[in-house]
């Protein structure tokens, strides 16, 4: 009887996608924080090339985090 009330396939997909996105956004934001802190460290050490690379990683990762949040908000407003 419960199997007809709850669509377990849909619930499973929601749980799986939520876990994947949560880990992905967390990793992207972690890379943004790591890139920012490493950028500051290597810039103080006078290594311009490494600082530029870390700044690029930080900007790209923060952009990915921001895009994921924006896409989530877009999806929530579409129904």
C-alpha positions in Angstrom: 0.0 0.0 0.0 2.8 2.5 0.8 4.5 1.7 -2.5 1.5 3.2 -4.3 1.5 6.4 -2.2 5.3 7.2 -2.4 7.2 7.2 -5.6 10.4 5.8 -4.2 12.3 6.2 -7.5 11.6 10.0 -7.5 12.6 10.2 -3.8 15.8 8.3 -4.5 16.7 10.7 -7.4 16.1 13.7 -5.2 18.3 12.4 -2.5 21.1 11.4 -4.9 21.0 14.7 -6.8 21.0 16.7 -3.6 24.0 14.8 -2.2 26.0 15.3 -5.4 25.2 19.0 -5.7 25.9 19.6 -2.0 29.3 18.0 -2.3 30.0 19.8 -5.6 29.1 23.2 -4.3 31.0 22.6 -1.1 34.1 21.6 -2.9 33.9 24.6 -5.3 33.5 27.0 -2.4 36.4 25.3 -0.5 38.6 25.8 -3.6 37.6 29.4 -3.7 38.6 29.9 0.0 41.8 27.9 -0.5 42.7 29.8 -3.7 42.1 33.1 -1.9 44.3 32.3 1.1 47.1 30.8 -1.0 46.9 33.9 -3.3 47.5 36.1 -0.3 50.4 34.0 1.0 52.3 33.7 -2.3 51.6 37.4 -3.2 53.3 38.4 0.1 56.2 36.1 -0.8 56.6 37.9 -4.1 55.7 35.1 -6.4 53.6 36.8 -9.0 53.0 33.9 -11.4 51.8 31.6 -8.6 49.7 34.4 -7.1 48.0 34.9 -10.5 47.3 31.1 -10.8 45.8 31.0 -7.3 43.7 34.1 -8.0 42.4 32.5 -11.2 41.4 29.3 -9.3 39.7 31.4 -6.6 37.7 33.4 -9.1 36.7 30.4 -11.1 35.7 28.4 -8.1 33.7 31.3 -6.6 32.0 31.8 -9.9 31.0 28.1 -10.0 29.6 28.4 -6.5 27.7 31.5 -7.4 26.4 30.0 -10.6 25.2 26.9 -8.7 23.3 28.9 -6.1 21.8 31.1 -8.8 20.7 28.1 -10.8 19.1 26.6 -7.7 17.2 29.8 -7.1 16.1 29.8 -10.7 14.8 26.3 -10.4 12.9 27.0 -7.2 11.1 29.9 -8.8 10.0 27.9 -11.9 7.2 26.1 -10.3 
